Amino acid sequence: EVAEEWRIEAMPTFLLLKEGKEVERIVGAKKDDVHKKITEHLALPVSA
């Protein structure tokens, strides 16, 4: 059911979501690719 809802057709599939919306889809990725995409979308707190 969840796979159908998010149109997942292959494994592994990583979905990066922001506020409930898909911002990135990584299919059949390598560890370094997944890490890079997560880092790109990661919101880091600003130091005071």
N, CA, C and O atoms as CSV, one atom per row, in Angstrom:
chain,resi,resn,atom,element,x,y,z
A,1,GLU,N,N,0.810,-1.193,0.000
A,1,GLU,CA,C,0.000,0.000,0.000
A,1,GLU,C,C,0.860,1.268,0.000
A,1,GLU,O,O,0.632,2.180,-0.794
A,2,VAL,N,N,1.833,1.315,0.882
A,2,VAL,CA,C,2.715,2.487,0.942
A,2,VAL,C,C,3.541,2.591,-0.343
A,2,VAL,O,O,3.722,3.682,-0.886
A,3,ALA,N,N,4.037,1.459,-0.820
A,3,ALA,CA,C,4.827,1.458,-2.057
A,3,ALA,C,C,3.999,1.966,-3.231
A,3,ALA,O,O,4.505,2.704,-4.076
A,4,GLU,N,N,2.754,1.581,-3.286
A,4,GLU,CA,C,1.880,2.069,-4.360
A,4,GLU,C,C,1.631,3.565,-4.226
A,4,GLU,O,O,1.664,4.300,-5.213
A,5,GLU,N,N,1.384,4.006,-3.006
A,5,GLU,CA,C,1.101,5.426,-2.762
A,5,GLU,C,C,2.260,6.317,-3.222
A,5,GLU,O,O,2.037,7.387,-3.788
A,6,TRP,N,N,3.491,5.871,-2.977
A,6,TRP,CA,C,4.673,6.666,-3.323
A,6,TRP,C,C,5.299,6.232,-4.648
A,6,TRP,O,O,6.381,6.704,-4.996
A,7,ARG,N,N,4.635,5.337,-5.396
A,7,ARG,CA,C,5.092,4.862,-6.704
A,7,ARG,C,C,6.503,4.265,-6.650
A,7,ARG,O,O,7.352,4.575,-7.485
A,8,ILE,N,N,6.732,3.414,-5.666
A,8,ILE,CA,C,8.020,2.735,-5.546
A,8,ILE,C,C,7.964,1.472,-6.391
A,8,ILE,O,O,7.131,0.594,-6.167
A,9,GLU,N,N,8.862,1.395,-7.365
A,9,GLU,CA,C,8.867,0.275,-8.303
A,9,GLU,C,C,10.132,-0.563,-8.216
A,9,GLU,O,O,10.186,-1.651,-8.790
A,10,ALA,N,N,11.148,-0.084,-7.514
A,10,ALA,CA,C,12.411,-0.813,-7.406
A,10,ALA,C,C,12.954,-0.672,-5.992
A,10,ALA,O,O,12.605,0.256,-5.262
A,11,MET,N,N,13.814,-1.611,-5.624
A,11,MET,CA,C,14.443,-1.567,-4.314
A,11,MET,C,C,15.947,-1.608,-4.507
A,11,MET,O,O,16.430,-2.365,-5.348
A,12,PRO,N,N,16.694,-0.829,-3.765
A,12,PRO,CA,C,16.189,0.128,-2.788
A,12,PRO,C,C,15.725,1.422,-3.450
A,12,PRO,O,O,16.242,1.833,-4.489
A,13,THR,N,N,14.753,2.040,-2.829
A,13,THR,CA,C,14.302,3.373,-3.219
A,13,THR,C,C,14.282,4.221,-1.958
A,13,THR,O,O,13.673,3.847,-0.956
A,14,PHE,N,N,14.946,5.354,-2.015
A,14,PHE,CA,C,14.975,6.288,-0.898
A,14,PHE,C,C,14.198,7.527,-1.301
A,14,PHE,O,O,14.445,8.111,-2.357
A,15,LEU,N,N,13.260,7.924,-0.456
A,15,LEU,CA,C,12.507,9.153,-0.692
A,15,LEU,C,C,12.885,10.146,0.391
A,15,LEU,O,O,12.847,9.823,1.578
A,16,LEU,N,N,13.246,11.339,-0.013
A,16,LEU,CA,C,13.492,12.411,0.945
A,16,LEU,C,C,12.265,13.305,0.905
A,16,LEU,O,O,11.875,13.809,-0.148
A,17,LEU,N,N,11.667,13.491,2.072
A,17,LEU,CA,C,10.436,14.260,2.174
A,17,LEU,C,C,10.667,15.514,2.994
A,17,LEU,O,O,11.443,15.517,3.949
A,18,LYS,N,N,9.988,16.572,2.609
A,18,LYS,CA,C,10.010,17.814,3.379
A,18,LYS,C,C,8.580,18.294,3.467
A,18,LYS,O,O,7.923,18.531,2.453
A,19,GLU,N,N,8.102,18.437,4.700
A,19,GLU,CA,C,6.724,18.853,4.948
A,19,GLU,C,C,5.739,17.957,4.205
A,19,GLU,O,O,4.740,18.431,3.664
A,20,GLY,N,N,6.034,16.638,4.185
A,20,GLY,CA,C,5.143,15.663,3.579
A,20,GLY,C,C,5.193,15.575,2.067
A,20,GLY,O,O,4.414,14.840,1.460
A,21,LYS,N,N,6.107,16.324,1.451
A,21,LYS,CA,C,6.216,16.314,-0.010
A,21,LYS,C,C,7.580,15.775,-0.425
A,21,LYS,O,O,8.593,16.056,0.215
A,22,GLU,N,N,7.590,15.004,-1.495
A,22,GLU,CA,C,8.829,14.428,-2.004
A,22,GLU,C,C,9.718,15.519,-2.600
A,22,GLU,O,O,9.296,16.274,-3.476
A,23,VAL,N,N,10.966,15.589,-2.104
A,23,VAL,CA,C,11.920,16.557,-2.642
A,23,VAL,C,C,13.056,15.868,-3.393
A,23,VAL,O,O,13.783,16.508,-4.152
A,24,GLU,N,N,13.204,14.567,-3.177
A,24,GLU,CA,C,14.263,13.821,-3.866
A,24,GLU,C,C,13.902,12.346,-3.864
A,24,GLU,O,O,13.342,11.836,-2.894
A,25,ARG,N,N,14.225,11.666,-4.955
A,25,ARG,CA,C,14.005,10.216,-5.088
A,25,ARG,C,C,15.316,9.610,-5.562
A,25,ARG,O,O,15.882,10.030,-6.572
A,26,ILE,N,N,15.793,8.611,-4.817
A,26,ILE,CA,C,17.035,7.934,-5.158
A,26,ILE,C,C,16.703,6.455,-5.332
A,26,ILE,O,O,16.247,5.802,-4.393
A,27,VAL,N,N,16.931,5.932,-6.528
A,27,VAL,CA,C,16.602,4.536,-6.828
A,27,VAL,C,C,17.884,3.768,-7.100
A,27,VAL,O,O,18.696,4.164,-7.935
A,28,GLY,N,N,18.057,2.650,-6.374
A,28,GLY,CA,C,19.215,1.793,-6.604
A,28,GLY,C,C,20.535,2.493,-6.367
A,28,GLY,O,O,21.509,2.248,-7.079
A,29,ALA,N,N,20.572,3.355,-5.379
A,29,ALA,CA,C,21.738,4.204,-5.163
A,29,ALA,C,C,22.812,3.518,-4.331
A,29,ALA,O,O,22.564,2.561,-3.598
A,30,LYS,N,N,23.995,4.047,-4.480
A,30,LYS,CA,C,25.127,3.622,-3.669
A,30,LYS,C,C,25.173,4.487,-2.415
A,30,LYS,O,O,24.601,5.577,-2.371
A,31,LYS,N,N,25.864,3.981,-1.399
A,31,LYS,CA,C,25.957,4.672,-0.110
A,31,LYS,C,C,26.391,6.130,-0.277
A,31,LYS,O,O,25.792,7.023,0.323
A,32,ASP,N,N,27.412,6.376,-1.074
A,32,ASP,CA,C,27.917,7.744,-1.254
A,32,ASP,C,C,26.880,8.651,-1.910
A,32,ASP,O,O,26.778,9.830,-1.569
A,33,ASP,N,N,26.108,8.101,-2.853
A,33,ASP,CA,C,25.061,8.885,-3.514
A,33,ASP,C,C,23.964,9.274,-2.524
A,33,ASP,O,O,23.498,10.414,-2.510
A,34,VAL,N,N,23.558,8.308,-1.694
A,34,VAL,CA,C,22.519,8.574,-0.696
A,34,VAL,C,C,23.007,9.639,0.277
A,34,VAL,O,O,22.279,10.584,0.581
A,35,HIS,N,N,24.227,9.493,0.765
A,35,HIS,CA,C,24.790,10.460,1.712
A,35,HIS,C,C,24.835,11.859,1.099
A,35,HIS,O,O,24.492,12.836,1.765
A,36,LYS,N,N,25.252,11.962,-0.150
A,36,LYS,CA,C,25.345,13.260,-0.831
A,36,LYS,C,C,23.980,13.934,-0.920
A,36,LYS,O,O,23.853,15.122,-0.626
A,37,LYS,N,N,22.964,13.184,-1.322
A,37,LYS,CA,C,21.623,13.760,-1.476
A,37,LYS,C,C,21.038,14.174,-0.133
A,37,LYS,O,O,20.409,15.227,-0.028
A,38,ILE,N,N,21.243,13.350,0.899
A,38,ILE,CA,C,20.744,13.711,2.230
A,38,ILE,C,C,21.424,14.986,2.701
A,38,ILE,O,O,20.767,15.886,3.225
A,39,THR,N,N,22.736,15.068,2.516
A,39,THR,CA,C,23.486,16.256,2.924
A,39,THR,C,C,22.990,17.500,2.193
A,39,THR,O,O,22.893,18.573,2.788
A,40,GLU,N,N,22.677,17.360,0.907
A,40,GLU,CA,C,22.181,18.500,0.129
A,40,GLU,C,C,20.862,19.037,0.678
A,40,GLU,O,O,20.614,20.243,0.638
A,41,HIS,N,N,20.023,18.149,1.186
A,41,HIS,CA,C,18.691,18.556,1.637
A,41,HIS,C,C,18.606,18.782,3.144
A,41,HIS,O,O,17.572,19.224,3.644
A,42,LEU,N,N,19.659,18.491,3.856
A,42,LEU,CA,C,19.656,18.601,5.306
A,42,LEU,C,C,19.652,20.070,5.728
A,42,LEU,O,O,20.500,20.854,5.300
A,43,ALA,N,N,18.704,20.421,6.555
A,43,ALA,CA,C,18.635,21.798,7.062
A,43,ALA,C,C,19.401,21.852,8.378
A,43,ALA,O,O,18.931,21.360,9.404
A,44,LEU,N,N,20.573,22.450,8.336
A,44,LEU,CA,C,21.384,22.563,9.544
A,44,LEU,C,C,21.021,23.833,10.298
A,44,LEU,O,O,20.789,24.877,9.688
A,45,PRO,N,N,20.970,23.747,11.637
A,45,PRO,CA,C,20.667,24.956,12.415
A,45,PRO,C,C,21.790,25.988,12.291
A,45,PRO,O,O,22.967,25.639,12.209
A,46,VAL,N,N,21.412,27.225,12.280
A,46,VAL,CA,C,22.384,28.323,12.211
A,46,VAL,C,C,22.917,28.574,13.606
A,46,VAL,O,O,22.140,28.721,14.549
A,47,SER,N,N,24.268,28.627,13.754
A,47,SER,CA,C,24.820,28.885,15.078
A,47,SER,C,C,24.670,30.349,15.451
A,47,SER,O,O,24.797,31.249,14.620
A,48,ALA,N,N,24.396,30.552,16.726
A,48,ALA,CA,C,24.175,31.921,17.219
A,48,ALA,C,C,25.451,32.548,17.702
A,48,ALA,O,O,25.444,33.695,18.148
